[in-house]
């Protein structure tokens, strides 16, 4: 018999025992397992309660500033869950709290709790959001376009503890810790279309480039991370979710670490080399992700409503591996003429074609540069060197899109009075 222990850091397997020949040890193990409490099984002390006939979970903790903070997690209501045995396992659920309501008042759409198992070695999302907040104080394009962190808590139990006790080599590698963060609830970008969608999307891009220049690298541009809210009768876009972000002054550089959501990642980052951590994540990769997000939304939603599955040709991108996804997306760039316009407004369709044209041009340019390097330096790899980021012309790459006639025309249409 073998015992397997699973958690978000990975799997631990014990050596096999013969429970007939070694019956005393087997009985001791059963005796111990019978007496396990929830926290011994790796479960957190969220107390299940019934509220209005719905299953919820209650959690209370002492805070040095607020005193006792009460959280009621409405786990039966609308929630966002990422499944899997390993990884962050992010959950976002509606939450109510008397303590936080007393401090901040009521929010129009309520609050949400984001819970995830972050890597202990990474700069935490609360620390990154502190840096983002400092940048927002001096940049209008960032102010009002970042998430408002109301409260957060880091649980003190590290997954590496059991590995350290068992003498597992490199027990801190990949160690994870549970975070819970409370934010005002935001609305998804997929609710928007035409000029509202384009306006929000431009707000994200302007916020993102300032953050990148000031040393906050988002690195996971995807529809779930692009949100919005109302302020004084105007929609305000929010570049959300910084748990995969990194800082320029991070003592543990993560430029080549693979992050992102596969259907929206830049083609460079979907290559086999990138999967091995041999491609540096640059600004242009995130900007390319913004283009893929806009294209995907237009092919997947109509008027803010999800299209039927048979009318969503890009769904397959989310169910295949990175290298195959790169092949599909490359074919998409070269085969646009065979796609029927997914959008009723001609300016939006022309804008999509303009984005595809620039992406296609850039892909050909990057491929040419790689070939030139291989010809110039026999035996060299395609890996980007460390000087790429310093030499990168972020504004120039953004202008490749903003200077297109399609972008200019859609901007004029979006800014036109109702």
C-alpha positions in Angstrom: 0.0 0.0 0.0 1.2 3.5 -0.8 0.0 6.8 0.6 -0.2 9.8 -1.8 -0.5 13.3 -0.5 -1.8 16.0 -2.8 -1.7 19.8 -2.5 -1.2 22.8 -4.7 2.5 22.4 -4.6 2.5 18.9 -6.0 2.4 15.3 -4.9 4.2 13.4 -2.2 4.3 9.6 -2.3 5.5 7.4 0.6 7.3 4.2 0.1 5.1 1.1 0.0 4.2 -0.9 3.0 2.7 -4.4 3.3 -0.2 -3.8 5.7 -0.5 -7.5 6.5 3.2 -8.0 7.4 3.4 -4.5 9.0 -0.1 -4.5 10.6 0.9 -2.4 13.7 2.1 0.5 11.6 -1.0 0.3 9.4 -3.2 0.4 12.5 -1.3 3.4 13.9 -1.9 5.2 10.6 -5.7 4.4 10.7 -5.7 5.6 14.3 -4.1 8.9 13.3 -6.4 9.5 10.3 -9.5 8.9 12.3 -8.6 11.8 14.6 -7.8 14.3 11.8 -9.7 17.6 12.0 -10.5 19.7 8.9 -7.2 21.6 9.1 -5.3 18.4 9.4 -6.7 17.4 6.0 -5.6 20.7 4.5 -9.0 22.3 4.7 -9.4 25.9 6.0 -11.6 26.8 8.9 -14.4 28.3 6.9 -17.6 27.5 8.8 -20.5 26.2 6.6 -23.7 28.2 7.3 -27.1 28.4 5.8 -28.3 31.9 4.8 -31.6 32.4 3.1 -31.7 28.7 2.2 -28.3 28.9 0.5 -25.0 27.4 1.5 -22.4 30.0 2.6 -19.1 29.9 4.4 -18.3 32.1 7.4 -14.8 33.2 8.3 -13.7 35.5 11.2 -10.2 36.8 11.9 -8.6 39.4 14.1 -7.1 42.4 12.2 -4.7 44.7 13.9 -6.4 47.8 12.4 -10.1 46.8 12.1 -10.4 44.4 15.0 -12.6 41.3 14.2 -13.2 41.1 10.5 -16.2 38.9 9.6 -16.5 37.5 6.1 -19.6 35.7 4.7 -18.7 33.9 1.5 -21.7 33.4 -0.7 -20.4 30.3 -2.3 -23.7 29.2 -3.8 -24.0 32.4 -5.8 -22.2 33.4 -9.0 -18.6 32.5 -8.7 -15.4 32.2 -10.8 -13.5 29.0 -10.3 -10.3 27.6 -11.9 -10.2 23.8 -11.4 -7.1 21.7 -11.1 -5.1 19.7 -8.6 -2.0 21.9 -8.9 -1.6 25.7 -9.2 -3.3 28.8 -7.9 -6.9 27.4 -7.9 -8.3 31.0 -8.0 -11.9 31.4 -6.7 -13.8 34.6 -6.8 -17.1 34.7 -4.8 -19.5 37.4 -3.6 -18.8 38.3 0.0 -20.5 40.5 2.7 -18.9 41.8 5.8 -20.2 44.0 8.6 -16.7 45.2 9.5 -15.8 46.2 6.0 -19.2 47.8 5.3 -18.8 49.9 8.5 -15.4 51.2 7.2 -16.2 51.6 3.5 -20.0 51.8 3.3 -22.1 50.0 0.7 -20.9 49.4 -2.8 -23.4 49.5 -5.7 -22.6 46.0 -6.9 -21.3 44.6 -3.6 -17.9 43.1 -2.8 -16.1 39.9 -3.9 -13.5 37.8 -2.2 -10.6 36.5 -4.3 -8.9 33.4 -2.9 -5.9 31.7 -4.4 -2.8 29.7 -3.6 0.0 32.0 -4.6 3.7 31.0 -4.9 5.4 32.0 -1.6 8.5 33.1 -3.5 6.6 35.6 -5.7 6.0 39.2 -4.7 2.5 39.1 -3.3 -0.4 40.7 -5.1 -1.1 43.1 -2.2 2.5 44.3 -2.4 2.2 44.8 -6.2 -1.1 46.6 -5.8 0.7 49.0 -3.3 3.2 49.8 -6.0 0.4 50.2 -8.6 -1.4 52.6 -6.2 1.7 54.7 -5.9 2.0 55.0 -9.7 -1.7 56.0 -9.9 -1.1 59.0 -7.7 1.0 60.7 -10.5 -0.7 59.3 -13.7 -4.2 60.1 -14.6 -4.3 57.2 -17.1 -3.8 54.8 -14.2 -5.9 56.6 -11.5 -9.4 55.1 -11.4 -8.3 52.2 -13.7 -6.8 49.9 -11.0 -8.6 47.6 -8.5 -9.3 48.9 -5.1 -8.0 46.5 -2.5 -10.3 46.8 0.6 -8.7 44.2 2.8 -6.4 41.1 2.6 -5.1 38.3 4.7 -2.3 35.9 4.2 -2.6 32.5 5.9 0.5 31.5 7.7 0.5 27.8 6.7 3.1 27.2 3.9 2.8 24.0 1.9 6.5 23.6 2.2 6.2 22.8 5.9 5.2 19.2 5.4 8.0 18.7 2.9 10.5 20.2 5.3 9.3 17.8 8.0 9.6 14.8 5.7 13.1 15.9 4.5 12.0 16.4 0.9 14.9 18.0 -1.1 14.3 21.6 -2.3 11.1 21.7 -0.2 10.6 25.4 -0.8 10.5 25.1 -4.6 7.0 25.9 -5.7 5.7 26.3 -2.2 2.3 28.0 -2.0 0.4 30.0 0.5 -3.3 30.9 0.7 -4.3 34.6 0.1 -7.8 36.1 0.5 -8.3 39.6 -1.0 -11.5 41.7 -0.8 -12.4 44.1 -3.7 -15.5 46.0 -4.8 -17.3 43.9 -7.4 -16.6 44.9 -11.0 -18.3 44.1 -14.3 -16.8 42.1 -17.2 -15.7 43.6 -20.4 -17.7 41.0 -22.3 -20.9 42.9 -21.5 -19.8 45.7 -23.8 -19.8 46.0 -27.6 -18.9 48.5 -30.4 -17.9 51.9 -29.1 -18.2 51.1 -25.4 -16.0 48.0 -25.9 -13.4 50.0 -27.8 -13.4 52.8 -25.3 -12.8 50.5 -22.3 -10.2 48.6 -24.3 -8.2 51.8 -25.0 -8.3 52.7 -21.3 -6.7 49.4 -20.4 -4.0 49.8 -22.9 -3.1 53.4 -21.7 -3.1 52.2 -18.1 -1.0 49.1 -18.9 1.8 50.9 -20.8 2.3 53.4 -17.9 2.5 50.6 -15.4 5.0 48.7 -17.6 7.2 51.8 -18.0 7.1 52.3 -14.2 8.2 48.8 -13.5 4.9 46.8 -13.0 4.6 44.0 -15.6 1.1 42.7 -15.8 1.8 39.6 -18.0 -1.7 38.1 -18.0 -3.9 40.2 -20.3 -7.1 38.2 -20.8 -10.9 39.0 -20.7 -11.4 37.9 -17.1 -8.8 40.5 -16.1 -10.4 43.4 -17.9 -13.2 44.8 -15.9 -15.2 48.1 -15.6 -17.4 50.1 -13.2 -19.5 53.2 -13.3 -18.2 56.5 -11.9 -20.1 59.8 -12.2 -22.1 58.4 -15.1 -19.0 57.3 -17.0 -17.6 53.8 -17.6 -14.2 53.3 -16.1 -12.0 50.4 -17.3 -10.0 48.5 -14.6 -6.9 46.5 -15.4 -7.4 43.7 -12.9 -5.7 40.7 -11.4 -2.0 41.1 -10.5 -1.2 37.8 -8.9 0.9 36.8 -11.9 2.5 40.2 -12.3 6.1 41.0 -11.5 8.1 44.1 -10.6 11.2 45.5 -12.4 13.1 45.6 -9.0 12.0 42.1 -8.0 15.0 40.4 -6.4 14.0 37.2 -8.2 13.7 38.3 -11.9 10.9 36.5 -13.7 11.2 37.8 -17.2 11.4 34.4 -18.8 8.8 32.7 -16.5 5.8 31.5 -18.5 2.7 33.4 -17.5 -0.6 34.2 -19.2 -3.8 32.6 -20.5 -3.0 30.5 -23.6 -5.7 31.7 -26.0 -4.6 35.3 -25.6 -0.9 34.9 -25.3 1.5 36.4 -27.9 2.7 33.9 -30.6 6.3 34.2 -29.3 5.2 33.0 -25.9 3.4 30.0 -27.3 6.5 28.5 -28.9 8.3 25.4 -27.6 11.2 27.7 -26.6 8.9 29.9 -24.5 7.5 26.8 -22.8 11.0 26.0 -21.7 11.5 29.6 -20.4 13.8 30.7 -23.2 11.8 33.7 -24.4 11.8 36.9 -22.4 8.3 38.4 -21.8 8.3 41.9 -23.2 5.8 44.7 -23.5 5.0 43.9 -27.1 3.8 40.5 -25.9 1.2 42.0 -23.6 0.1 44.5 -26.2 -0.4 41.6 -28.7 -2.5 39.9 -26.0 -4.8 43.0 -26.0 -5.3 42.5 -29.7 -6.2 38.9 -29.3 -8.6 39.8 -26.5 -10.5 42.2 -28.7 -10.6 39.8 -31.6 -11.8 36.9 -29.4 -14.6 39.0 -27.8 -15.9 40.1 -31.2 -15.9 36.5 -32.4 -17.5 35.1 -29.2 -20.1 37.7 -28.1 -22.7 39.8 -29.9 -24.2 42.8 -28.2 -22.7 41.6 -24.8 -24.4 38.2 -25.2 -22.5 34.9 -25.6 -23.0 33.4 -29.1 -24.1 29.8 -29.6 -21.2 27.3 -29.6 -21.5 26.7 -33.3 -21.0 30.4 -34.0 -17.8 30.7 -31.9 -14.9 29.5 -34.2 -12.2 30.5 -31.7 -13.4 28.4 -28.8 -10.9 25.7 -29.8 -8.0 27.9 -28.8 -8.9 27.3 -25.1 -8.8 23.5 -25.2 -5.5 22.9 -26.9 -1.9 23.1 -25.8 0.3 26.2 -26.3 2.2 25.0 -29.4 -1.0 23.9 -31.1 -2.7 27.1 -30.2 0.2 29.0 -31.8 -0.4 27.1 -35.0 -4.1 27.8 -35.0 -3.6 31.5 -34.3 -0.9 31.8 -37.0 -3.3 30.2 -39.5 -6.0 32.6 -38.4 -3.7 35.6 -39.2 -3.1 34.3 -42.7 -6.6 33.1 -43.4 -8.7 36.1 -42.3 -10.4 36.4 -45.7 -12.2 33.1 -45.2 -13.7 34.3 -41.9 -17.2 35.8 -42.0 -17.4 39.2 -40.2 -18.6 38.4 -36.7 -19.6 42.0 -36.1 -22.5 44.0 -37.6 -20.7 47.3 -37.5 -18.3 47.7 -40.5 -15.9 50.0 -38.6 -15.3 47.3 -36.0 -14.7 44.6 -38.6 -12.3 46.9 -40.4 -10.5 47.6 -37.1 -10.2 43.8 -36.5 -8.7 43.4 -40.0 -6.3 46.3 -39.2 -5.2 44.6 -36.0 -4.6 41.3 -37.8 -2.6 43.1 -40.5 -0.3 44.6 -37.9 0.0 41.3 -36.0 0.8 39.6 -39.3 3.4 42.2 -40.2 5.0 42.0 -36.8 5.1 38.2 -36.9 6.9 38.3 -40.3 9.3 40.9 -38.9 10.1 38.9 -35.8 10.6 35.7 -37.9 13.0 37.6 -40.2 15.0 38.9 -37.2 15.3 35.4 -35.8 16.5 34.1 -39.2 19.0 36.9 -39.5 20.4 36.1 -36.1 20.8 32.4 -36.9 22.6 33.3 -40.2 24.8 35.8 -38.4 25.6 33.6 -35.5 25.8 29.9 -36.5 24.7 27.7 -33.6 22.9 30.5 -31.8 19.4 29.9 -30.3 16.3 31.9 -30.8 16.3 33.0 -27.2 16.0 36.8 -26.7 19.0 38.3 -24.9 18.8 40.4 -21.8 19.1 43.7 -23.7 15.8 43.2 -25.6 13.7 44.9 -22.9 15.9 48.0 -22.7 16.0 48.3 -26.5 12.3 47.8 -26.9 10.4 50.8 -28.3 7.1 50.4 -26.5 5.6 53.6 -27.8 6.7 52.7 -31.3 5.1 49.3 -31.2 1.8 50.8 -29.9 1.9 53.4 -32.7 2.0 50.6 -35.2 -1.7 50.0 -34.2 -2.8 53.5 -33.3 -1.6 55.1 -36.5 -3.6 52.7 -38.7 -6.6 54.3 -40.5 -8.9 51.7 -39.0 -7.9 52.7 -35.4 -8.3 56.4 -36.1 -11.7 55.9 -37.7 -13.0 53.7 -34.8 -11.6 56.2 -32.3 -13.6 59.1 -34.0 -16.7 56.9 -34.0 -16.2 56.0 -30.4 -15.7 59.6 -29.3 -18.6 61.0 -31.4 -21.5 62.4 -29.3 -24.5 60.0 -28.8 
